Amino acid sequence: MDFRKHLEETRQVIYHYFDPPPFMDKIDLHLRAYAKNELPKADQQREIVVLPMAALQEIEEAKKMALQKTLEAKKANDAAYEARLELAAIQLQIAEDAAQLSKEGKIEFAREKLTKLTTETTDIRILSLGHEFFYRTGDLDSAVKVLEKWLRLSGIEKRTSETASALGNLGNLYITRGELDRAEEMYQKSLAIEEALGRKEGMASDYGNLGNLYKTRGELDRAEEMYQKSLAINEALGRKEGMASDYGNLGNLYITRGELDRAEEMYQKSLVLFREVKSPREKLIDELLQKLRSDKA
């Protein structure tokens, strides 16, 4: 870890985490970029990892609550409870600090904090943030370890929202690794729990993930069915960002089918919604839309 921090600080070389299966793909992409003189300069390369706003808000609210209860425990002379709350507040603060470091591009410093923190904590909110960091930086082994701990804490056989979320995240990891059957198993288990709990938002997420999986397999009709189910739920809930993702996924699917007019319609709807919620994904959809219009012209 010290070596990676040294690489990050000196910025003399480009480096990145990778999972073993796509190593050849990574080499291929970098060699092609090198041949075209498109590789970024090492001293300009600075990876930025922005973690989910909802997860950060949850961490912040939990820290405020822990600090408030610490004062109450102190007034009640409950030393043991006070100590537990102080530890919780410290861990939540470290999680916030790590998120800020990742946002500043100090990835290895954030990794050091989160590696230690996810080993020590039993707070699922912190584990969720740690998983997002490891997953987004390509450190899939660490992400799996965090999810395995998460499942041990939430109970793999229990029908809770925490268990469903962990299973859904495992599905995302497996699909990244190309293990589609295992990914589908995780998504279906997560969906069954969300349906039993009546958690519409979780169901929409699982339907969207299943749509992506079926599209990867080339099962486009099944993929479209999943995307439409996800869209219907998000529309009913008024979740603009969820709707934007669904429209974007449908646009990608119609591109694959060669239905360019329908794809353009979906991208346009997605772009409007992402702009309304000020999502950074607006840029990606705008690029896809411009490319599509250029191809059609």
C-alpha positions as CSV (number, residue, x, y, z in Angstrom):
1,M,0.0,0.0,0.0
2,D,2.9,2.4,0.7
3,F,4.3,1.6,-2.7
4,R,0.9,2.5,-4.4
5,K,0.7,5.7,-2.3
6,H,4.2,6.5,-3.6
7,L,3.1,6.0,-7.2
8,E,0.1,8.2,-6.6
9,E,2.0,11.0,-5.1
10,T,4.9,11.0,-7.6
11,R,2.7,10.5,-10.6
12,Q,5.6,9.0,-12.7
13,V,3.6,6.1,-14.0
14,I,0.0,5.2,-14.8
15,Y,-1.4,2.4,-12.7
16,H,-4.8,0.8,-12.1
17,Y,-6.4,-2.1,-10.3
18,F,-7.7,-4.9,-12.4
19,D,-9.4,-8.2,-11.9
20,P,-7.5,-11.2,-13.4
21,P,-10.0,-12.3,-16.1
22,P,-10.0,-9.0,-18.2
23,F,-6.2,-8.5,-17.9
24,M,-5.7,-9.3,-21.6
25,D,-8.4,-6.8,-22.5
26,K,-6.7,-4.1,-20.4
27,I,-3.4,-4.7,-22.2
28,D,-5.1,-4.6,-25.6
29,L,-6.8,-1.3,-24.8
30,H,-3.6,0.3,-23.6
31,L,-1.5,-0.9,-26.5
32,R,-4.0,0.5,-29.0
33,A,-4.1,3.8,-27.1
34,Y,-0.3,3.8,-27.1
35,A,-0.1,3.2,-30.8
36,K,-2.5,6.1,-31.4
37,N,-0.6,8.3,-29.0
38,E,-3.8,8.6,-26.9
39,L,-2.5,7.4,-23.5
40,P,-2.7,10.2,-20.8
41,K,0.5,11.5,-19.4
42,A,1.4,10.0,-16.1
43,D,1.8,13.3,-14.4
44,Q,-1.6,14.4,-15.6
45,Q,-3.4,11.2,-14.6
46,R,-5.4,11.5,-11.4
47,E,-8.3,9.1,-10.9
48,I,-11.3,10.7,-9.1
49,V,-13.8,8.4,-7.4
50,V,-17.0,10.1,-6.3
51,L,-19.0,7.8,-4.0
52,P,-22.8,7.7,-4.0
53,M,-24.4,10.8,-2.5
54,A,-27.2,8.8,-0.8
55,A,-24.6,6.6,1.0
56,L,-22.6,9.7,2.1
57,Q,-25.8,11.4,3.4
58,E,-26.6,8.3,5.4
59,I,-23.1,8.2,6.9
60,E,-23.4,11.9,7.8
61,E,-26.8,11.5,9.5
62,A,-25.6,8.4,11.4
63,K,-22.6,10.4,12.7
64,K,-24.8,13.2,13.9
65,M,-27.1,10.8,15.7
66,A,-24.1,9.0,17.3
67,L,-22.7,12.3,18.6
68,Q,-26.1,13.3,19.9
69,K,-26.6,10.0,21.7
70,T,-23.1,10.2,23.1
71,L,-24.0,13.4,24.9
72,E,-27.2,11.7,26.2
73,A,-25.2,8.7,27.5
74,K,-22.7,11.0,29.2
75,K,-25.4,12.8,31.0
76,A,-26.9,9.5,32.1
77,N,-23.4,8.3,33.3
78,D,-23.6,5.2,31.1
79,A,-19.9,4.9,30.4
80,A,-20.1,1.6,28.4
81,Y,-22.8,2.9,26.0
82,E,-20.9,6.2,25.7
83,A,-17.8,4.4,24.7
84,R,-19.6,2.4,22.0
85,L,-21.2,5.5,20.6
86,E,-17.8,7.3,20.5
87,L,-16.3,4.5,18.6
88,A,-19.2,4.5,16.1
89,A,-18.8,8.3,15.6
90,I,-15.1,7.9,15.0
91,Q,-15.6,5.2,12.4
92,L,-18.2,7.2,10.6
93,Q,-15.9,10.2,10.6
94,I,-13.1,8.1,9.1
95,A,-15.6,6.9,6.4
96,E,-16.4,10.5,5.6
97,D,-12.7,11.4,5.5
98,A,-12.0,8.5,3.1
99,A,-14.8,9.6,0.8
100,Q,-13.4,13.1,0.7
101,L,-9.9,11.8,-0.1
102,S,-11.3,9.7,-3.0
103,K,-13.0,12.8,-4.3
104,E,-9.7,14.7,-4.2
105,G,-8.0,12.0,-6.2
106,K,-6.0,10.6,-3.2
107,I,-7.2,7.1,-4.0
108,E,-4.5,5.1,-2.2
109,F,-4.9,7.2,1.0
110,A,-8.7,6.6,0.9
111,R,-8.0,2.9,0.2
112,E,-5.7,2.6,3.3
113,K,-8.4,4.1,5.5
114,L,-11.3,2.0,4.1
115,T,-9.3,-1.3,4.1
116,K,-8.6,-1.0,7.8
117,L,-12.1,0.4,8.6
118,T,-14.1,-2.3,6.8
119,T,-12.0,-4.9,8.6
120,E,-12.9,-3.5,12.0
121,T,-16.5,-2.2,11.6
122,T,-19.8,-4.0,12.0
123,D,-21.7,-1.0,10.6
124,I,-23.4,-2.0,7.3
125,R,-23.5,1.6,6.2
126,I,-19.7,1.8,6.3
127,L,-19.4,-1.6,4.6
128,S,-21.7,-0.4,1.8
129,L,-19.5,2.7,1.3
130,G,-16.4,0.6,1.3
131,H,-17.8,-1.8,-1.2
132,E,-18.7,1.1,-3.6
133,F,-15.1,2.4,-3.3
134,F,-13.5,-1.0,-4.0
135,Y,-15.9,-1.8,-6.8
136,R,-15.4,1.5,-8.5
137,T,-11.6,1.3,-8.3
138,G,-11.5,-2.2,-9.8
139,D,-10.4,-3.9,-6.5
140,L,-13.0,-6.6,-6.9
141,D,-11.4,-9.0,-4.4
142,S,-11.7,-6.5,-1.6
143,A,-15.2,-5.7,-2.7
144,V,-16.2,-9.4,-2.4
145,K,-14.6,-9.6,1.0
146,V,-16.7,-6.6,2.2
147,L,-19.9,-8.1,0.8
148,E,-19.2,-11.5,2.4
149,K,-18.8,-9.8,5.8
150,W,-22.0,-7.7,5.1
151,L,-23.9,-11.0,4.4
152,R,-22.6,-12.6,7.6
153,L,-23.8,-9.6,9.6
154,S,-27.2,-9.3,7.8
155,G,-27.8,-13.0,7.6
156,I,-27.6,-14.6,4.2
157,E,-30.9,-16.6,4.7
158,K,-32.8,-13.7,6.2
159,R,-35.3,-11.7,4.2
160,T,-34.0,-8.2,5.0
161,S,-33.3,-5.2,2.9
162,E,-29.7,-5.3,3.9
163,T,-29.4,-8.9,2.7
164,A,-31.1,-8.1,-0.5
165,S,-28.8,-5.1,-1.2
166,A,-25.7,-7.3,-0.5
167,L,-26.9,-10.0,-2.9
168,G,-27.7,-7.4,-5.6
169,N,-24.2,-6.0,-5.2
170,L,-22.7,-9.5,-5.5
171,G,-24.6,-9.9,-8.7
172,N,-23.0,-6.8,-10.0
173,L,-19.5,-8.1,-9.2
174,Y,-20.2,-11.5,-10.8
175,I,-21.5,-9.8,-14.0
176,T,-18.3,-7.7,-14.1
177,R,-16.3,-10.9,-13.9
178,G,-18.4,-12.5,-16.7
179,E,-20.0,-15.0,-14.3
180,L,-23.4,-14.5,-15.7
181,D,-25.2,-17.6,-14.1
182,R,-23.9,-16.7,-10.6
183,A,-25.0,-13.0,-11.2
184,E,-28.5,-14.1,-12.2
185,E,-28.8,-16.3,-9.1
186,M,-27.9,-13.3,-6.9
187,Y,-30.3,-11.0,-8.7
188,Q,-33.1,-13.4,-8.4
189,K,-32.5,-14.0,-4.7
190,S,-32.4,-10.3,-4.1
191,L,-35.6,-9.8,-6.1
192,A,-37.4,-12.5,-4.2
193,I,-36.6,-10.7,-0.9
194,E,-37.5,-7.3,-2.2
195,E,-40.9,-8.6,-3.4
196,A,-41.5,-10.3,-0.1
197,L,-40.8,-7.0,1.7
198,G,-42.7,-4.9,-0.9
199,R,-39.7,-2.7,-1.5
200,K,-40.5,-1.2,-4.9
201,E,-37.2,0.7,-5.2
202,G,-35.2,-2.5,-4.7
203,M,-37.3,-4.4,-7.1
204,A,-36.7,-1.7,-9.8
205,S,-33.0,-2.0,-9.2
206,D,-33.0,-5.8,-9.6
207,Y,-35.2,-5.7,-12.7
208,G,-32.7,-3.2,-14.2
209,N,-29.7,-5.4,-13.3
210,L,-31.4,-8.5,-14.8
211,G,-32.1,-6.4,-18.0
212,N,-28.4,-5.7,-18.3
213,L,-27.5,-9.3,-17.7
214,Y,-30.0,-10.6,-20.4
215,K,-28.7,-7.9,-22.8
216,T,-25.1,-9.2,-22.2
217,R,-26.4,-12.7,-23.1
218,G,-28.0,-11.4,-26.2
219,E,-31.5,-12.2,-24.9
220,L,-32.9,-8.8,-26.0
221,D,-36.6,-9.5,-25.6
222,R,-36.1,-10.6,-22.0
223,A,-33.9,-7.6,-21.4
224,E,-36.5,-5.2,-22.7
225,E,-39.1,-6.8,-20.5
226,M,-36.9,-6.2,-17.4
227,Y,-36.1,-2.6,-18.3
228,Q,-39.8,-1.9,-18.8
229,K,-40.7,-3.4,-15.4
230,S,-38.0,-1.3,-13.8
231,L,-39.3,1.9,-15.6
232,A,-42.9,1.3,-14.6
233,I,-41.9,1.1,-10.9
234,N,-39.6,4.1,-11.1
235,E,-42.4,6.1,-12.9
236,A,-44.8,5.2,-10.2
237,L,-42.4,6.2,-7.5
238,G,-41.4,9.4,-9.3
239,R,-37.7,8.4,-9.2
240,K,-36.3,10.6,-12.0
241,E,-32.7,9.2,-11.8
242,G,-34.0,5.6,-11.9
243,M,-36.2,6.5,-14.9
244,A,-33.2,8.2,-16.6
245,S,-31.2,5.0,-16.2
246,D,-34.0,2.9,-17.6
247,Y,-34.4,5.1,-20.6
248,G,-30.6,5.0,-21.2
249,N,-30.6,1.2,-20.9
250,L,-33.5,0.9,-23.4
251,G,-31.6,3.3,-25.8
252,N,-28.6,0.9,-25.6
253,L,-30.8,-2.0,-26.3
254,Y,-32.5,-0.4,-29.3
255,I,-29.1,0.5,-30.7
256,T,-28.2,-3.2,-30.5
257,R,-31.3,-4.0,-32.5
258,G,-30.6,-1.3,-35.0
259,E,-33.8,0.6,-34.1
260,L,-32.1,4.0,-34.2
261,D,-35.1,6.2,-34.0
262,R,-36.4,4.5,-30.9
263,A,-32.9,4.6,-29.4
264,E,-32.7,8.4,-30.0
265,E,-36.1,8.9,-28.3
266,M,-34.9,7.0,-25.2
267,Y,-31.6,8.8,-25.0
268,Q,-33.4,12.1,-25.3
269,K,-35.7,11.3,-22.4
270,S,-32.8,10.0,-20.4
271,L,-30.8,13.2,-21.0
272,V,-33.6,15.5,-19.9
273,L,-34.1,13.6,-16.6
274,F,-30.4,13.3,-15.8
275,R,-30.1,17.1,-16.4
276,E,-33.0,17.7,-14.0
277,V,-31.3,15.8,-11.2
278,K,-27.9,17.2,-12.1
279,S,-26.4,13.7,-12.5
280,P,-22.8,13.4,-13.9
281,R,-24.2,10.6,-16.1
282,E,-25.7,13.4,-18.2
283,K,-22.4,13.7,-20.1
284,L,-22.3,10.1,-21.1
285,I,-25.9,10.1,-22.4
286,D,-25.2,13.3,-24.3
287,E,-22.2,11.7,-25.9
288,L,-24.2,8.6,-26.9
289,L,-27.0,10.8,-28.3
290,Q,-24.6,13.0,-30.4
291,K,-22.8,9.9,-31.7
292,L,-26.2,8.3,-32.7
293,R,-27.3,11.4,-34.5
294,S,-23.9,11.6,-36.3
295,D,-24.3,8.0,-37.4
296,K,-27.8,8.5,-38.6
297,A,-26.7,11.6,-40.6
